[in-house]
Amino acid sequence: MDNQGFLNFVIYKLLSLSIQFIALYLLILLCEWFAEKKGYNVFERSWLITLISLPLITLIIWTIIIGRFHLF
């Protein structure tokens, strides 16, 4: 891999991780809005956020690990 390919790879990975982080943050804000609308207390809010965000975090980590095997 030459310098230009490496730079493109780093930019792609940085952009990919940034988009995943922003999507996860927006999902958490959406969960907070829904919990506020329903009038849940702090424990119910945290349970709702964990229940929705944990599978997505797992999926993101899996895609990073599996992507390394198919990269080179």
Secondary structure, 3 states (H helix, E strand, C coil): CCHHHHHHHHHHHHHHHHHHHHHHHHHHHHHHHHHHHHCCCHHHHHHHHHHHHHHHHHHHHHHHHHHHHCCC
